[in-house]
């Protein structure tokens, strides 16, 4: 077999990528439910664990527990120091004053800062907006587009279509209810609440307070045996206050006011207007200040499972094993899946006529450009040079993989299933035409698809006793002899790093780490040239970190259904 590493890449595709695609639900006739677009990265995007681990959440969770634990420890230490000083001097007041005088100024809590940074970077990752493609390639818009910006633009421009007139009997019931509840000015507009409505609110508040006072008194009595003994008698006073408040609510026009409220509440509101308002409320509620001292908001998102970026937490992750028996099939047959063919074609175009990415490859720029940014996904921006002969034989590959779900509580996708609506200043289907082919490789639609999941591979190990000449190249990068040798190899084989197909190993350990804005938009992962703990001991190559290798997106249903009626 001439290129066993290359055959191993195809085997990974067969057992991993296509298996993931087949998990999408299908109808009874075998056709998929909805339209899903699979976007395969040419090279995996390495994820730095600390960028995303344990992000801040509204309910606290791990980040809040860490903060309180850290604060309690600091408080305990300070108390112990003050007590020791007091004991030594015998004067507690003096010791306290001295401790206060020399106390360091309060510092930001490191755990909470890290949690906030992780939440901000997760929000950046989850706003990624991709082009629709038909060949399975990962492609962002040339100048970069943000999902939240497109969604907010649509949401704030949505308008319900013309609604039918309200029935006469319904109008009459509403008018009668409004007479009970409101006072109107000479133009018939509501000027404020009626006296009956105001009195109802006062009586309702009085009843709620009487019930609260009863509960508080009961709780206090139950904590004291003497008071508890007397509670059956003393409770009569509190019970009387509840009864009187209840009587006032009923006898002073309460039922009439409640009937009027129910009448207005029972009148149907057009669901388009109601859902648009609910969507705007949700967006505003989840548009949070995660940017630290920068006064800018970003919609909050989270990735599940939350351990997706932690290679040391294995719960819920599946394991894939590829060995020689798995990839021998690809040396004896030309049969390849659609995704295999698409990735290989793109990889070959990136690697040049030699197709050096088909197997082990070195990537990056010249030796003077040690840190390639994430534009390596585009063939015009990347350089792949042949530093490997792909002589390795009898490979054994193991890796963890999992589909991670993007949760965006601010994005109400029910909006896109509405009927009878238009977008201010836009034509029909300007958001999406609901198809893959109709909007592939096009920049015309506002929001043609939404990334819902991404595929992560982690903890990759590649072992064999027959590395051949490739073993020396890997040893220069990741073995014990790193340093000038690795840099020399970089200048020959591409200074960025090494990969096996789409699985990135990162750069050699002698190269310093740096942050990368990532792709052409707002990724906050490190660049592919960074070192992520990859090691090589002469027999086993270990890549311990996580990396995103593909996105799965849903096509947005066709919409809006109507043209803006003000357009010619």
N, C-alpha and C positions, 0 to 999 in steps of 0.2 A: 504494500500500500504506500503510494508515493507521499501522501500528505495526511498522516493520521490526525494531527491537530485540526486540520481543516474539516476532515470527516467528523471529528468530535463536535465541532461547532454546529454542523447540520443535525447531528443526533440530539444536541441540546434543543435546537429548534423543534424537532419532531416531538420530543417528550415533554417540553416545557411550554413553548410559545403556543403551538397549536392546541395543546391540552387546555390552556387557559382560555383560548378563543372558543373552544367547544363548550365551555361551561355556561355560556350565555343561554338563557331560556329560549325554547323553540315552541312553535305551535304544533298541533296534531299532524299537520302536513309536513313537518320538518323545517319549515321556514322560521327564521329568527323573529322573536317578538321585538318590535322596534328596529331601529337602525343603529348599529354600533360601528365605530371606526377605531381600528387598531393602529397605533402609531409607534413603530419600533425605532428606537435610537440606534444609530450606527455604532455608537460607543456609549457604554453605561455611564450615567452621571453619578460619580462617587458622592456619598452623603457622609458628612462629618457628624458623628454621634451627638456631640455637645451642641450642635446648631439647633436640634429639634427635640431633644430628650426632655420629657416632663414639662411641657409648656404650661403656662398659666391657663387656668380654666375659671369660668365664672363661679363654679361651686367650690373652688379651693382645690380639693384633691391632693395629689402628691406635693405640688408646689407649696400649698398652704401648710401642709404637715411639716415639710422641711423648714419653712420659715419659722413656725412656732417652736419647733424643736431647737432650731438654732438660737432663737431669741431666749428660750428658757434656759439653755446652757449658759449663754452670756450673762443672763440675770443671776443665775445661780452662782457663777464665778464672782460677779461683782459683790453679791451679798456675803459670800464667804470671805472675800478680802476685807470688806468693811467690818465684819464680825471679828476677824482676827486682829485688826487694828484696835478695835474697841477693847478686846480682851487684854491686849498688851499694855494699853495705857490706863485701863480701868475707867476711862471717861468716854462713854458712848457718844455723847453730844459732840465732843471734840473730834473723835474719830470720824463721825459722820460728816462734819464740816470739812475736815481735811480731805476725805475721800471725794467729796463733791468738788472741792477746789481743784484737784488734780485729775478729775475724770476727763477722759478724752471726749471730744465732741461726737455726737451720734453719727454713725456711718450708715450708708445705704446697705440694706440687707442683701448680701451676695446671692443667696438662694432665690429671693424674689426677683432680683435683677436678671438672673439667668433664666428664670421661668418666663419673664416678660419678653426677653430677647427671643426665646424659643417660640413663643406665641406669635411674635411679629414675623419671624422668618417662615413659620408655617403658613401664615396668612399670605406672604409673598409667593410661596410655592403654589398655594391653592388658587391663586388668581391667574395662573398660566393659561393662555388662550392659544389654541393651535389651529392650523389650517386643516380643512377637510382634504384628505387624499384618498386615492383609490388603490394605491400600491403598497399600503402599510408603512410608509415612511413617516418619520417624525419631522414636522416642519412647522416652525413658528412664522408669524407674519414678518416680513422684511424689516419693518421699523418697530416691531413690537406692539402688541395690543393687550389690554388688561380685561379680564373677564368681568370684574366688578364694575368697571367703567361702562362697558357695553350694556350690562344688565340694568344699571341705574338709569342710563339714557333711555332704554326701552320702557322701564317701569314708569318713569316720570312723564313720558310722552304718550302713554296709553290712554285712549278715550273710548268710553262705551258708545256703541252705535245708537241710532234712534230707537227709543223705547216706546211701546204703545201707551196710550192715554189711560189714566186711572179711571176705574168705573165710578159712576155717580154715587152709588150707595156707599162706596168706600170713602169718597171725598167727604160725604156728609158725616160719617162717623168720626173722621179725623177732625173736622171742624168743631164738632161737639166736644170732643176730648180736649182740644186746644183751649176752648172756652173755660174749662175747669182748671187747666194747668197754667195758663199764661194770661198776662195782660198785654194788649196790643195798642200801638199808637194809631194816629189818625189815618195812616196809610195801610193799616192792617198787618204791619210787621210786628213780630214778637218783641215786646219791650222789656219783659222780665217775668218772673214767676208770680202767680196769683197769691192772694193771702191764704187761700186754702192749701195751696201747694207748700208755701213756706211753713205753715203751721204743721202740716204733715211731716215735713223734714225735721222740725224741732221735736215733735212727739216721738218720731222713730229714733232719733238720737237719744232722747231721754230713756226710752225703753232699753236700748242697747247698753246705756250706762248703768241702769238699774240691774240688769243681768250680770254685767261685769263686776259691779260692787258685790253682788251676792256670791259670785265665784271666788273673788279675792278674800272675802271674809271667811268663806268655807275653808279655803286653803290655809289661812292663818290659824283657824280654830283646830284643824287637824294636826298641826305641829305642836300644839300645847294640850296636854292631857286635861288640864282644868277647863280650858275653853271648849275643848271637844265635848266634855261632859255636859256643858251648858248649851251647846249649839242647837239641839232640837227646839229649845225655847227661844234663844236669841235670834234664830234664823227667821222668826215670824216678822221681825221688823224689816228685814231685807226682802222677804217675800211680799210684804205689803207694798213696798216701793215698786216692785216688778208688776204687781197686779194693777196698781194705780196708773202706771205708765201705759200698760196694755189697754186699760179702759179709755184713757185719754186718746190714744191712737184710733180706737174704734169709734168712739162717740163724737169725735170732732172732725168727722168727714173723711177719715182714712180710707174706708172701702171705696168711696166715690173717686177719690184721687187715684187709688190703685187701679180701678177699672179704666180710667182714662189713660194711665201709663200703659197698661196692657193693650189697649186699643191701638195706640200709636206704634208700640213695639211689634204688634202682630201684622202690621202692614208690610208686605214684602218689599224689600229694597232690591233693585236690579243687581244680580249677582256679579256682573262685571265691575260695577262701581264698588261694591263691598269688598271683592277680592283684591282689587287694585289698592284700596285703602289699607287692607290688612297687610299686603305685600310691602307697601311703603313703611308702615309701622314696624314691621319685622326688620327691614333694612336699617332703619334709623336706630332701632334698639341694639342691633349687633354691629353697628359701625362704631368701633371703639378706638380709644386713644392708646394704641400699642406702640407708638413711635417714640416713647421717652420724652425728652425735652422738646422735640419737634412738634408743634401744634398741628398735627395732621392725623386724620382718622383713616383706618383701614378695616374692612369687614373681617370679623373673626371667623376663622375656620379651624378645623381639627382633622387629623388623619387617624383612622382606626385600622388595625389595632394600634394602641399608643406605644407599643414596644417596637414599632416597625424600624426605627433607626438604631436600635440597641442590639448589636450582634451577640451580646452575652445573654440575652433573654430569648430562650428558644421556644417558649410556650406558643402553641398555635401555628408554628411554621412547618411546612412540609419539606422533605428531603428528596433530592433528585440525584441518582447515581448513573453515570455514563462511563462505561468501560469499553474495552476493545470489541467485545461481542456486540455492543450496542451500535457502534459506528462502522463495523465492517460492511454493513448493509449498503452504505453510501459509496463504497468502493466498487460494488458489483452491479449497481443499478443507477440509472440517471433520474429516477423518480424523485421529485422534490415537491414539497408543499409550496403553495403560493407565497407564503411569508418567507420561506427559505430562499426562493428565487429572487424575491424583491430585495431582501437584505443583502444577498450575495452580489446582486447587480449594483446596488448602491455602494457597498463596501469596495467593490472593485473599482468603481469610478473615483472613490476617495483615495484609494491606494495607488492609483495609476494603472498603467497597462499590465503591470505585473500582478495586480490583485493581491498585494502583500497582506491585506487584512484577513484573507481567507486562511486562518491559522494563527500562529503567533505573529505579532507585529509590534513595531516600535512606532510611536506617534509623537507629534509635536513639531516645533519649528526648528530653526537652526540653533547651534550651540549658544548663540548670543541671546536667544529667546527661550529661556528655560521654562517659562510658565505660559503655556498655551491656554487661552480662555476657552469658554465653552462653545465658541464658534467652530470647534472641530467637527460638529455635526454637518457642516457644509463643506463640500469637496473643494470649493474655491478658497477656503480659509485654512485648510489643514494640510499637513505634510506627513505622509507615511513613507518611510524609507526602509528598505529591506536590511534589517540587521539579523534576521533569523533565516535559517535554512529549513525549518520545520522538519528536523530529523528525528524528533522524539517519537518513540514507539511504545506500544502497550500502555497507553495512558489510562489512568483511573481518576475520574473527576467526581467530586461530591459538592453539592451546594444546597443551601436553603432557599426557598422561594415562597412568595405569598403575594396575593392581591390585596392592596391597601385601598380602603374606601375614603374618599374625600367627603367630609360632611361640612356643608355650608348652611348654617341655620338662617342666614340672611337671604338666601336665594329660594324663592317660592316658585318652583317650576310649574305649579298648577296654572300660573298665568298663561302659559303657552298653549294650554288646552281649552282656553276660553273661545267662545264663538261671539260674533257680532261686536267686533272692536276694530279700531284703527289706530295708527300711530301718527301723531301730529306731524305734518309736513312730509309724510312718507307714503309710498305706494303699497299696494297689496304685496304680501310675501317679501317685504324688504328686510325683515328679521331673518327669516329662513324659508326655503321652499320645501323643507321636509324631506329632502332626498340627499343621497351621497353624490351621485353622478352630476346632479344639476348645480352643485356649488363646490365641486372639487377644484382645487387650485385657483380659487376665485377670492377676491377681496371685497366683493360688492355687498355681501350680507352683513348685517350688524352683529348677529350672534348665531352662526349656523350650527355650532355644536358646543357641548359642555363636557370637559373632562370629568369623569366620575370616579375612576380608579387608576392606579398605576401599579405596575409589576416591579417588585423588588427582588433581587437576588443578594444573598449574604453568605459569608463564611465559606468561600470557595476554596477547595483544596485540589491540587493537581499533583499526582504522584506517579513516578515510574523510575525504574532503575536504568532505563535506556534513553537518556536525554540527548545523547549525541552532542554535536557542536552547540546546540541551543542551550545546553546546560551551562556552558561558560558565560554566555550572554546574560542569562538569568542570574548567575552568581555575581557578575559585575554590577548588576542593578540591585539585587536584593540579598545577596549572600554576605558572608562575613567580611569580604574584601571590598566593601563599599568605599567611596571617597573619590580620589582622582581617577581610579579605574572606571568607576561608574560614569563619571563625567565624560571621560574619553569615549566610552561606549555610546553615551548620549549624542555626542557630536557626530558619530558615525551612523547611528540608527534612529535618530530623532530624539530631541532632548526632552520631550514631554513625558513619556512613560511607555508602558507595555500593555498589551491586551491579548486575549485569546478571543478572536471574533469580537462580539459586543461586550465581553466581560473585561472591564478595565482593572488593571493592577495599580494604577497610579505611578508617579515618578519614583526615581531611586531615593533611598533614604537620605542621601547626601544633599538633595535639593530641599531648600526651605519651603515651608508651607506659606500659602497666601490665600486670602479670601478672593472669591470670584463672583461677579454679578451673575454669571451663569447664563447660558444660551444668549438670546438677544434681548431678554427682558429682565425679570426680577428674581432669578434664582439666587439663593444665598448659600449655595453649596460651594465647596472649594473647587478649584479647577481640576481637570483630569491629570495635570502634571504633578499634583501634590502626592505626598507619600502617606499612605493610610495603614501603615503597619504590615505591609507585605513582606514576607520573609521567604528565603530559599536556603535549604540546608544541604543541597546537592542531590536530594531525592524527592522532597516534597515542597511544592510551592503553595504558600498559604496567603489568601487574601481575606482578612477577617471582617472587613467593613461591609456596609450595605451600599447598594447602588440601584438607582432607578434605571430600568432598561426599556420600558414601554409605558404608554398611556392608553387607556380605553375610554372612549368618549361616546356620548349619546347625541344623535342628531336632534336638533330642536324641531318640534312640529311646525308645519307651515303656518306662517302668520306674518303680519296681521291679516285677518280675513277680508278686510275692507280697505279701499283707498281712503285717504283723507278727503272728505267731501269738499274742502276748500280748494283743493288742487284742480287746476283746469283739466 
